[in-house]
Amino acid sequence: MSKTTGTETLPGPRRGWISNMKTTLMALTAVMISGVASANSTFQDTGVSLEGFVVKLGLAFPVDNTLKNNLTSNINSLGLEFAISSSYAKSSEAFLGLDYYGRNIGEFGKGSFTTVTYNTRLFKEAEGSRRSYTILGLGLGFANISQSDTVYLVRGGFGKELSDHTFIEAIGSFSTKTANDGSFNTIGLYFGYRF
């Protein structure tokens, strides 16, 4: 009797999608961890501090027809965060986020979307490691799906610290309508490294 993985009953395209998603996530995570660790040691040797800088990779899943019709069922995402020294809430961190979404990371053309947001990370625990938190953000999105367009964007989600430097997040991004009456609404899963 052969062993099954649970994807054999899915139609061909879905089975391939699940396999591609797993492969992409594992490859991106391995590359990011090795690259970030190497960069961190190099910068520390030169006396330059990257404290407060964050790199994260993930997959975003469209929840509206504009993206589903113009992109694919999942979108690669690359994010950078820059800490802001002041925050308005107790047990929180403020940061500026720059996120890129597209079929392929590095392809800045039709089918890509970039966001610039002000965010607050609200921690459930005041101190310690492996804290849980909520993320709230507001900003602008720059779409290049069917034509260039700028929209207002809100973000919200949850995260969990895995170690002093690594974390995982689930974030939803929701925009106002674009010029072609679509919107950029996604739910994404991310893995990140904090310097």
LINTA-V752627 format. One record per helix or strand. SS is the DSSP state (helix for helix, strand for strand). FROM is the first residue (numbers start at 1). TO is the last residue. If there is no record, write none. Layout:
BEGIN
[[SS,FROM,TO] [SS,FROM,TO]]
END
This chain:
BEGIN
[[helix,12,46] [strand,53,62] [helix,65,70] [strand,75,84] [strand,92,102] [strand,112,123] [strand,132,144] [strand,148,161] [strand,166,175] [strand,186,194]]
END
